[in-house]
Amino acid sequence: MNNQVKLIDKDQILKWLEDEFRNYPAEHMGNYGAGQDMLDMVATKIESGAFDYTPPVPTIKPGDKVKHKLNWFGIGEVQKIRGRKAYVTFAGYDADDLYDFCELEVVE
């Protein structure tokens, strides 16, 4: 199963909703008020950011085995956390260095 997030363009979908509603044949409209209410509700939800993608916060903790995204250092071990950064010891390197979470990937 593909877990990749599928992003959409909010402006494009709002334009599509508006165009679809505007071009829908009047004889098929039925209860115009209910249709307009639904369009407004969907558009309002989209514009409010209710469906905006929020990237997950990485959960890195001391003891985790990690690799740098550039793969320069091999596998290292997280020693301690400071905010959204981790002190990591890589084999063959003398000191713990501080890395931003976005630079690290937890390996199992």
Protein Blocks (a to p, Z undefined) as FASTA:
>chain_A
ZZbdcdddfklmmmmmmmmmmmpcfklnmpmklmmmmmmmmmmmmmnopmpccddddddd
ehiacddfklmnopaddfbdehjaccdddehiabdcdddfklpccdZZ
